[in-house]
């Protein structure tokens, strides 16, 4: 007897979430492994996106595009400043155009080059924000914040939408999503972040100095740190949540355009990799730019 789809979803989450947290809290000298894991996720998501474009009549060079994605992450790890990154993104995009020009039928060049270059942007450049956030002084805490916002929002929207969803938000894109679910998603993210910041404050209180000292010796990256006022993190949680919901809807639009329900079947109960990270593709860059703007102010 096969497990219920809901049970598949839960079991997959129980395996993936601890693995993700282990990668997030790796010491600084293992930062390359975190970047490598994000690059692997981007490559898998990119492959699924390219498969979607094939269902729409394009035939982009999948191997060349995934190679460009991995090269983008490698270059970002080697030269993390924005000037190098933008130049390398441009070079890789032009290289894909040249590849399509000479190795694809001339009547398909526009469709194939557009699909390849957009894949580089959609699943590559967006996810570069994740290792960039991890490199911040309290990077592991920021990544935990990001995942908590996305996961709490997704879970709250799912259950609240099923229980109270009456008003459809975007029926042509995702019939199951409701305004009630969207509101619950924002509320769930804000509440979880309030608890997260409260936990970080509690763990750094004087009475927990022994625990804090042990964490500093054992795994400094595991010390949660949210130095700004609580209201800042709550507002940021709401902003990132909205971006995550838009990212979810954008991927739904891409799947509907291709006429499929899921981008793949790699993750039991969750569909494909792209289905699982669609919210991050917009949430991570929004969080990155918000942090950059806040630090400069």
C-alpha contacts under 8 A as a table, 3 or more apart, distances in Angstrom:
res1	aa1	res2	aa2	distance
3	X	7	X	6.21
3	X	8	X	6.45
4	X	7	X	5.17
4	X	8	X	6.40
5	X	8	X	4.99
5	X	9	X	6.28
5	X	268	X	7.93
5	X	269	X	5.48
6	X	9	X	5.07
6	X	10	X	6.36
6	X	269	X	6.65
7	X	10	X	5.06
7	X	11	X	6.07
7	X	269	X	7.72
8	X	11	X	5.19
8	X	12	X	6.06
8	X	268	X	5.68
8	X	269	X	4.89
9	X	12	X	5.31
9	X	13	X	6.27
9	X	268	X	6.33
9	X	269	X	4.09
9	X	270	X	5.94
10	X	13	X	5.11
10	X	14	X	6.15
10	X	269	X	7.84
11	X	14	X	5.03
11	X	15	X	6.40
12	X	15	X	5.28
12	X	16	X	6.14
12	X	267	X	6.95
12	X	268	X	6.47
12	X	269	X	7.25
12	X	270	X	7.94
13	X	16	X	5.09
13	X	17	X	5.70
14	X	17	X	5.83
14	X	18	X	6.95
15	X	18	X	6.26
15	X	19	X	6.70
16	X	19	X	5.15
16	X	20	X	6.10
17	X	20	X	5.11
17	X	21	X	6.25
18	X	21	X	5.08
18	X	22	X	6.16
19	X	22	X	5.19
19	X	23	X	6.43
20	X	23	X	5.21
20	X	24	X	6.21
21	X	24	X	4.90
21	X	25	X	6.20
21	X	144	X	7.90
22	X	25	X	5.38
22	X	26	X	6.31
23	X	26	X	5.36
23	X	33	X	7.58
23	X	34	X	5.64
24	X	34	X	6.92
24	X	134	X	7.77
24	X	140	X	5.76
24	X	143	X	7.04
24	X	144	X	7.61
25	X	140	X	6.09
25	X	219	X	7.50
25	X	221	X	5.24
25	X	222	X	5.42
26	X	30	X	5.93
26	X	31	X	6.89
26	X	34	X	7.67
26	X	219	X	7.73
26	X	221	X	6.72
27	X	30	X	5.53
27	X	31	X	6.90
27	X	219	X	6.58
27	X	220	X	7.13
27	X	221	X	6.01
28	X	31	X	5.20
28	X	221	X	7.63
29	X	32	X	7.49
30	X	33	X	5.50
30	X	34	X	7.05
31	X	34	X	5.24
31	X	35	X	6.41
32	X	35	X	5.06
32	X	36	X	6.02
32	X	77	X	7.56
33	X	36	X	4.92
33	X	37	X	6.17
34	X	37	X	5.15
34	X	38	X	6.36
34	X	131	X	7.25
35	X	38	X	5.14
35	X	39	X	6.11
35	X	73	X	7.58
35	X	77	X	7.46
35	X	131	X	5.69
36	X	39	X	5.00
36	X	40	X	6.18
37	X	40	X	5.07
37	X	41	X	6.33
38	X	41	X	5.08
38	X	42	X	6.16
38	X	127	X	7.32
38	X	130	X	7.57
38	X	131	X	7.49
39	X	42	X	4.99
39	X	43	X	6.14
39	X	69	X	7.69
39	X	70	X	6.19
39	X	73	X	6.09
39	X	124	X	7.99
40	X	43	X	5.08
40	X	44	X	6.29
40	X	70	X	7.84
41	X	44	X	5.19
41	X	45	X	6.09
41	X	273	X	7.19
42	X	45	X	5.10
42	X	46	X	5.87
42	X	69	X	7.41
42	X	123	X	5.45
42	X	124	X	5.96
42	X	127	X	6.88
43	X	46	X	4.97
43	X	47	X	6.15
43	X	66	X	5.62
43	X	69	X	6.45
43	X	70	X	6.88
43	X	123	X	7.66
43	X	124	X	7.91
44	X	47	X	5.14
44	X	48	X	6.39
44	X	273	X	6.57
44	X	274	X	7.75
45	X	48	X	5.13
45	X	49	X	6.20
45	X	123	X	6.47
45	X	272	X	7.74
45	X	273	X	5.38
45	X	274	X	4.65
46	X	49	X	5.00
46	X	50	X	6.17
46	X	66	X	6.68
46	X	119	X	6.01
46	X	120	X	7.69
46	X	123	X	5.63
46	X	124	X	7.73
46	X	274	X	7.74
47	X	50	X	5.14
47	X	51	X	6.30
47	X	62	X	6.57
47	X	66	X	6.84
48	X	51	X	5.02
48	X	52	X	6.41
48	X	263	X	5.89
48	X	264	X	6.45
48	X	272	X	7.46
48	X	273	X	7.67
48	X	274	X	6.75
49	X	52	X	5.02
49	X	53	X	6.50
49	X	119	X	6.98
49	X	263	X	7.11
49	X	274	X	7.35
50	X	53	X	5.07
50	X	54	X	6.43
50	X	60	X	6.80
50	X	62	X	6.49
50	X	115	X	7.09
50	X	116	X	7.45
50	X	119	X	7.21
51	X	54	X	5.11
51	X	55	X	6.72
52	X	55	X	5.30
52	X	56	X	6.83
52	X	254	X	7.71
52	X	255	X	7.00
52	X	258	X	5.67
52	X	263	X	7.03
53	X	56	X	5.01
53	X	57	X	6.67
53	X	58	X	5.55
53	X	59	X	7.22
53	X	60	X	7.76
53	X	115	X	6.77
53	X	258	X	6.90
54	X	57	X	5.23
54	X	58	X	4.75
54	X	59	X	5.30
54	X	60	X	7.41
55	X	58	X	7.23
55	X	258	X	5.52
55	X	259	X	7.76
56	X	257	X	7.33
56	X	258	X	5.53
58	X	108	X	7.18
58	X	111	X	5.61
58	X	112	X	5.58
58	X	115	X	7.44
59	X	108	X	7.75
59	X	111	X	7.73
59	X	112	X	5.64
60	X	65	X	7.91
60	X	100	X	7.68
60	X	111	X	7.70
60	X	112	X	4.33
60	X	113	X	6.73
60	X	115	X	6.26
60	X	116	X	5.86
61	X	64	X	5.49
61	X	65	X	6.06
61	X	100	X	7.43
61	X	112	X	7.38
61	X	116	X	7.12
62	X	65	X	5.13
62	X	66	X	6.09
62	X	116	X	7.76
63	X	66	X	5.27
63	X	67	X	6.08
64	X	67	X	5.03
64	X	68	X	6.20
64	X	96	X	7.38
65	X	68	X	4.99
65	X	69	X	6.25
65	X	96	X	7.02
65	X	116	X	5.85
65	X	117	X	7.85
65	X	119	X	7.61
65	X	120	X	7.16
66	X	69	X	4.89
66	X	70	X	6.29
67	X	70	X	5.19
67	X	71	X	6.11
68	X	71	X	4.93
68	X	72	X	6.11
68	X	92	X	6.13
68	X	96	X	7.99
68	X	120	X	7.33
69	X	72	X	5.10
69	X	73	X	6.57
69	X	120	X	5.90
69	X	124	X	5.76
70	X	73	X	5.20
70	X	74	X	6.17
71	X	74	X	4.96
71	X	75	X	6.01
72	X	75	X	5.18
72	X	76	X	6.15
72	X	85	X	7.86
72	X	88	X	6.99
72	X	89	X	6.71
72	X	92	X	7.72
72	X	124	X	7.28
72	X	125	X	7.91
73	X	76	X	4.97
73	X	77	X	6.19
73	X	124	X	7.68
73	X	128	X	6.97
74	X	77	X	5.16
74	X	78	X	6.30
75	X	78	X	5.04
75	X	79	X	5.82
75	X	80	X	7.61
75	X	85	X	7.25
75	X	88	X	7.38
76	X	79	X	5.13
76	X	80	X	4.79
76	X	81	X	7.78
76	X	85	X	6.18
76	X	128	X	7.63
77	X	80	X	5.83
79	X	84	X	6.36
79	X	85	X	7.22
80	X	84	X	7.29
80	X	85	X	6.85
80	X	132	X	7.86
81	X	84	X	5.87
81	X	85	X	6.44
82	X	85	X	4.92
82	X	86	X	6.08
83	X	86	X	5.50
83	X	87	X	6.34
84	X	87	X	5.18
84	X	88	X	6.08
85	X	88	X	5.17
85	X	89	X	6.07
86	X	89	X	5.07
86	X	90	X	6.19
87	X	90	X	5.14
87	X	91	X	6.23
88	X	91	X	4.97
88	X	92	X	6.08
89	X	92	X	5.23
89	X	93	X	6.06
89	X	125	X	7.98
90	X	93	X	5.08
90	X	94	X	6.15
91	X	94	X	5.21
91	X	95	X	6.08
92	X	95	X	4.91
92	X	96	X	6.29
93	X	96	X	5.23
93	X	97	X	6.42
93	X	117	X	5.44
93	X	120	X	7.45
94	X	97	X	4.94
94	X	98	X	6.22
95	X	98	X	5.08
95	X	99	X	6.15
96	X	99	X	4.95
96	X	100	X	6.19
96	X	113	X	6.48
96	X	116	X	6.79
96	X	117	X	6.84
97	X	100	X	5.21
97	X	101	X	6.09
97	X	109	X	7.97
97	X	113	X	5.24
97	X	117	X	7.76
98	X	101	X	4.93
98	X	102	X	6.38
99	X	102	X	5.53
99	X	103	X	5.78
99	X	104	X	7.66
100	X	103	X	5.30
100	X	104	X	5.04
100	X	109	X	5.69
100	X	112	X	6.60
100	X	113	X	5.85
101	X	104	X	6.13
101	X	105	X	7.85
101	X	106	X	6.82
101	X	109	X	5.95
104	X	108	X	6.69
104	X	109	X	6.37
104	X	112	X	7.96
105	X	108	X	5.44
105	X	109	X	6.58
106	X	109	X	5.35
107	X	110	X	7.56
108	X	111	X	5.52
108	X	112	X	6.00
109	X	112	X	5.24
109	X	113	X	5.73
110	X	113	X	5.39
110	X	114	X	5.88
111	X	114	X	5.28
111	X	115	X	6.13
112	X	115	X	5.19
112	X	116	X	6.18
113	X	116	X	5.15
113	X	117	X	6.05
114	X	117	X	5.35
114	X	118	X	5.93
115	X	118	X	5.29
115	X	119	X	6.07
116	X	119	X	5.12
116	X	120	X	6.45
117	X	120	X	5.05
117	X	121	X	6.52
118	X	121	X	4.97
118	X	122	X	5.81
119	X	122	X	4.98
119	X	123	X	5.74
119	X	124	X	7.02
120	X	123	X	5.98
120	X	124	X	4.90
120	X	125	X	6.46
121	X	124	X	5.30
121	X	125	X	4.81
121	X	126	X	6.48
122	X	125	X	6.50
122	X	126	X	6.01
122	X	281	X	7.09
123	X	126	X	5.98
123	X	127	X	6.22
123	X	281	X	6.86
124	X	127	X	5.45
124	X	128	X	6.38
125	X	128	X	5.25
125	X	129	X	7.45
126	X	129	X	5.96
126	X	281	X	5.45
126	X	282	X	6.90
126	X	284	X	7.06
126	X	285	X	5.90
127	X	130	X	5.53
127	X	131	X	7.82
127	X	280	X	7.56
127	X	281	X	6.13
127	X	284	X	6.89
127	X	285	X	7.50
128	X	131	X	5.91
128	X	132	X	6.34
129	X	132	X	4.89
129	X	133	X	5.97
129	X	284	X	5.71
129	X	285	X	5.39
129	X	288	X	6.09
130	X	133	X	5.19
130	X	134	X	6.32
130	X	143	X	7.35
130	X	284	X	6.14
130	X	285	X	7.93
131	X	134	X	4.84
131	X	135	X	6.34
132	X	135	X	5.30
132	X	136	X	7.05
132	X	288	X	7.66
133	X	136	X	5.50
133	X	139	X	5.55
133	X	142	X	6.71
133	X	143	X	6.76
133	X	288	X	6.28
134	X	138	X	7.65
134	X	139	X	3.96
134	X	140	X	5.58
134	X	142	X	7.11
134	X	143	X	6.36
135	X	138	X	7.90
135	X	139	X	5.40
136	X	139	X	4.42
138	X	141	X	5.51
138	X	142	X	6.39
138	X	221	X	7.87
138	X	224	X	7.63
138	X	225	X	6.15
138	X	226	X	7.74
139	X	142	X	5.02
139	X	143	X	6.24
140	X	143	X	5.13
140	X	144	X	6.23
140	X	221	X	5.98
140	X	222	X	7.08
140	X	224	X	7.50
141	X	144	X	5.08
141	X	145	X	6.14
141	X	221	X	7.95
141	X	222	X	7.76
141	X	223	X	7.49
141	X	224	X	5.06
141	X	225	X	5.88
141	X	226	X	7.24
142	X	145	X	4.93
142	X	146	X	6.21
143	X	146	X	4.96
143	X	147	X	6.24
144	X	147	X	5.23
144	X	148	X	5.98
145	X	148	X	5.17
145	X	149	X	6.14
145	X	193	X	6.86
145	X	196	X	7.72
146	X	149	X	5.28
146	X	150	X	6.33
146	X	240	X	7.79
146	X	283	X	7.67
146	X	284	X	7.14
146	X	287	X	7.64
147	X	150	X	5.14
147	X	151	X	5.82
148	X	151	X	5.22
148	X	152	X	5.62
148	X	153	X	7.99
148	X	189	X	7.02
148	X	192	X	6.92
148	X	193	X	7.09
149	X	152	X	5.46
149	X	153	X	5.86
149	X	189	X	4.66
149	X	190	X	7.46
149	X	192	X	7.29
149	X	193	X	6.93
149	X	237	X	6.15
149	X	240	X	7.20
149	X	241	X	6.16
150	X	153	X	5.21
150	X	154	X	6.03
150	X	189	X	7.21
150	X	240	X	7.99
150	X	241	X	6.39
150	X	244	X	6.50
150	X	279	X	6.92
150	X	280	X	7.34
150	X	283	X	7.88
151	X	154	X	5.15
151	X	155	X	6.12
152	X	155	X	5.22
152	X	156	X	5.97
152	X	185	X	7.14
152	X	188	X	5.66
152	X	189	X	5.23
152	X	192	X	6.82
153	X	156	X	5.19
153	X	157	X	6.02
153	X	184	X	7.42
153	X	185	X	4.00
153	X	186	X	6.07
153	X	187	X	7.67
153	X	188	X	5.45
153	X	189	X	5.01
153	X	241	X	6.61
154	X	157	X	5.27
154	X	158	X	6.18
154	X	185	X	6.28
155	X	158	X	5.17
155	X	159	X	6.40
155	X	185	X	7.45
156	X	159	X	5.54
156	X	160	X	5.83
156	X	181	X	7.12
156	X	184	X	5.67
156	X	185	X	5.00
156	X	188	X	5.65
157	X	160	X	5.30
157	X	161	X	5.51
157	X	180	X	7.83
157	X	181	X	4.15
157	X	182	X	5.79
157	X	183	X	7.65
157	X	184	X	5.55
157	X	185	X	4.62
158	X	161	X	5.32
158	X	162	X	6.24
158	X	181	X	6.67
159	X	162	X	5.18
159	X	163	X	6.19
159	X	181	X	7.73
160	X	163	X	5.07
160	X	164	X	5.71
160	X	165	X	6.72
160	X	180	X	6.98
160	X	181	X	5.27
160	X	184	X	6.29
161	X	164	X	5.42
161	X	165	X	4.19
161	X	166	X	7.92
161	X	176	X	7.80
161	X	177	X	6.83
161	X	178	X	6.11
161	X	180	X	6.10
161	X	181	X	4.21
161	X	182	X	7.91
162	X	165	X	5.87
162	X	181	X	7.98
164	X	180	X	6.65
164	X	181	X	7.69
165	X	168	X	7.54
165	X	177	X	7.73
165	X	178	X	5.33
165	X	179	X	7.05
165	X	180	X	5.25
165	X	181	X	6.10
166	X	178	X	6.49
166	X	179	X	7.77
166	X	180	X	7.14
167	X	178	X	5.33
167	X	179	X	5.77
167	X	180	X	7.03
168	X	171	X	5.81
168	X	175	X	6.81
168	X	176	X	7.42
168	X	177	X	6.06
168	X	178	X	4.27
168	X	179	X	6.19
169	X	175	X	7.91
169	X	177	X	5.88
169	X	178	X	4.71
169	X	179	X	5.23
170	X	173	X	5.45
170	X	174	X	5.83
170	X	175	X	6.52
170	X	177	X	6.87
170	X	178	X	7.60
171	X	174	X	5.30
171	X	175	X	4.10
171	X	176	X	7.38
171	X	177	X	7.43
172	X	175	X	6.40
173	X	249	X	6.58
173	X	252	X	5.83
173	X	253	X	5.27
173	X	256	X	6.95
174	X	177	X	5.82
174	X	249	X	6.85
174	X	252	X	6.25
174	X	253	X	7.78
175	X	178	X	7.96
177	X	181	X	6.57
177	X	182	X	7.46
178	X	181	X	5.12
178	X	182	X	6.27
179	X	182	X	4.90
179	X	183	X	6.16
180	X	183	X	5.22
180	X	184	X	6.20
181	X	184	X	5.01
181	X	185	X	6.02
182	X	185	X	4.95
182	X	186	X	6.49
182	X	245	X	7.66
183	X	186	X	5.30
183	X	187	X	6.27
184	X	187	X	4.97
184	X	188	X	5.86
185	X	188	X	5.12
185	X	189	X	6.23
185	X	241	X	7.34
186	X	189	X	5.26
186	X	190	X	6.22
186	X	237	X	7.83
186	X	238	X	5.64
186	X	241	X	5.93
186	X	242	X	7.19
187	X	190	X	5.17
187	X	191	X	6.11
187	X	238	X	7.88
188	X	191	X	5.23
188	X	192	X	6.14
189	X	192	X	5.25
189	X	193	X	6.12
189	X	237	X	6.20
189	X	238	X	6.94
189	X	241	X	6.79
190	X	193	X	5.19
190	X	194	X	6.15
190	X	234	X	5.51
190	X	235	X	7.90
190	X	237	X	5.64
190	X	238	X	6.25
191	X	194	X	5.06
191	X	195	X	6.34
192	X	195	X	5.07
192	X	196	X	6.07
193	X	196	X	4.76
193	X	197	X	6.06
193	X	233	X	7.18
193	X	234	X	6.64
193	X	237	X	6.84
194	X	197	X	5.34
194	X	198	X	6.08
194	X	230	X	7.36
194	X	233	X	7.86
194	X	234	X	6.74
195	X	198	X	4.95
195	X	199	X	6.04
196	X	199	X	5.08
196	X	200	X	6.28
197	X	200	X	5.07
197	X	201	X	6.20
197	X	225	X	7.92
197	X	226	X	6.35
197	X	230	X	7.17
198	X	201	X	5.12
198	X	202	X	6.10
199	X	202	X	5.01
199	X	203	X	6.11
200	X	203	X	5.28
200	X	204	X	6.39
200	X	223	X	7.76
200	X	224	X	5.20
200	X	225	X	6.02
200	X	226	X	7.09
201	X	204	X	5.31
201	X	205	X	6.40
201	X	225	X	7.81
202	X	205	X	5.28
202	X	208	X	7.67
203	X	208	X	5.77
203	X	209	X	7.97
203	X	211	X	7.65
203	X	212	X	6.89
204	X	208	X	6.27
204	X	209	X	6.82
204	X	212	X	6.47
205	X	208	X	5.55
205	X	209	X	6.77
206	X	209	X	5.15
207	X	210	X	7.73
208	X	211	X	5.40
208	X	212	X	6.22
209	X	212	X	4.90
209	X	213	X	5.98
210	X	213	X	5.15
210	X	214	X	6.25
211	X	214	X	5.11
211	X	215	X	6.24
212	X	215	X	5.13
212	X	216	X	6.17
212	X	223	X	7.51
213	X	216	X	5.08
213	X	217	X	6.44
214	X	217	X	5.26
214	X	218	X	6.01
215	X	218	X	5.00
215	X	219	X	5.32
215	X	220	X	5.86
215	X	222	X	6.85
215	X	223	X	6.62
216	X	219	X	5.79
216	X	220	X	4.44
216	X	223	X	7.28
217	X	220	X	6.54
219	X	222	X	5.61
219	X	223	X	7.67
220	X	223	X	5.77
221	X	224	X	7.75
228	X	232	X	6.64
228	X	233	X	7.49
229	X	232	X	5.55
229	X	233	X	7.12
230	X	233	X	5.43
230	X	234	X	6.35
231	X	234	X	5.06
231	X	235	X	6.11
232	X	235	X	5.29
232	X	236	X	6.03
233	X	236	X	4.90
233	X	237	X	5.92
234	X	237	X	4.98
234	X	238	X	6.42
235	X	238	X	5.22
235	X	239	X	6.28
236	X	239	X	5.01
236	X	240	X	6.04
236	X	287	X	7.69
236	X	290	X	7.87
237	X	240	X	5.25
237	X	241	X	5.95
238	X	241	X	5.04
238	X	242	X	6.29
239	X	242	X	5.32
239	X	243	X	6.44
240	X	243	X	5.03
240	X	244	X	6.11
240	X	283	X	5.24
240	X	284	X	7.83
240	X	286	X	6.43
240	X	287	X	6.22
241	X	244	X	4.95
241	X	245	X	6.25
241	X	283	X	7.03
242	X	245	X	5.13
242	X	246	X	6.28
243	X	246	X	5.12
243	X	247	X	6.14
243	X	279	X	7.34
243	X	282	X	5.60
243	X	283	X	5.01
243	X	286	X	6.98
244	X	247	X	4.98
244	X	248	X	6.24
244	X	278	X	7.68
244	X	279	X	4.10
244	X	280	X	6.13
244	X	281	X	7.67
244	X	282	X	5.88
244	X	283	X	4.77
245	X	248	X	5.03
245	X	249	X	6.31
245	X	279	X	6.19
246	X	249	X	5.05
246	X	250	X	6.06
246	X	279	X	7.30
246	X	282	X	7.44
247	X	250	X	5.03
247	X	251	X	6.33
247	X	278	X	5.57
247	X	279	X	4.56
247	X	280	X	7.15
247	X	281	X	6.30
247	X	282	X	5.26
247	X	283	X	7.30
248	X	251	X	5.36
248	X	252	X	6.30
248	X	278	X	5.25
248	X	279	X	4.92
249	X	252	X	4.91
249	X	253	X	6.22
250	X	253	X	5.08
250	X	254	X	6.44
250	X	278	X	7.99
251	X	254	X	4.99
251	X	255	X	6.26
251	X	274	X	7.99
251	X	275	X	7.46
251	X	278	X	6.08
252	X	255	X	5.11
252	X	256	X	6.12
253	X	256	X	5.11
253	X	257	X	6.07
254	X	257	X	5.05
254	X	258	X	6.36
255	X	258	X	5.01
255	X	259	X	5.99
255	X	260	X	5.36
255	X	261	X	6.43
255	X	262	X	6.93
255	X	263	X	6.76
256	X	259	X	4.75
256	X	260	X	6.04
256	X	261	X	7.29
257	X	260	X	8.00
260	X	263	X	7.08
262	X	265	X	7.25
262	X	271	X	5.37
262	X	272	X	6.35
262	X	275	X	6.68
263	X	271	X	6.55
263	X	272	X	5.08
263	X	273	X	7.51
263	X	274	X	6.21
263	X	275	X	6.13
264	X	271	X	5.37
264	X	272	X	3.82
264	X	273	X	7.07
264	X	274	X	7.75
264	X	275	X	7.83
265	X	268	X	6.55
265	X	270	X	7.63
265	X	271	X	4.56
265	X	272	X	4.80
266	X	271	X	6.37
266	X	272	X	5.13
266	X	273	X	6.74
267	X	270	X	5.34
267	X	271	X	5.41
267	X	272	X	5.67
267	X	273	X	6.81
268	X	271	X	6.27
270	X	275	X	6.94
270	X	276	X	6.49
271	X	275	X	6.05
271	X	276	X	7.39
272	X	275	X	5.15
272	X	276	X	6.58
273	X	276	X	5.13
273	X	277	X	6.35
274	X	277	X	5.29
274	X	278	X	5.60
275	X	278	X	5.55
276	X	279	X	7.66
277	X	280	X	5.19
277	X	281	X	6.57
278	X	281	X	5.41
278	X	282	X	7.62
279	X	282	X	6.02
279	X	283	X	6.04
280	X	283	X	4.71
280	X	284	X	5.31
281	X	284	X	6.12
281	X	285	X	7.18
282	X	285	X	5.72
282	X	286	X	6.30
283	X	286	X	5.22
283	X	287	X	6.15
284	X	287	X	5.17
284	X	288	X	6.14
285	X	288	X	4.94
285	X	289	X	6.13
286	X	289	X	5.31
286	X	290	X	6.02
287	X	290	X	5.04
287	X	291	X	6.14
288	X	291	X	5.24
288	X	292	X	6.26
289	X	292	X	4.98
289	X	293	X	6.08
290	X	293	X	5.22
290	X	294	X	6.03
291	X	294	X	5.04
291	X	295	X	6.03
292	X	295	X	5.26
292	X	296	X	6.28
293	X	296	X	5.23
293	X	297	X	6.29
294	X	297	X	5.20
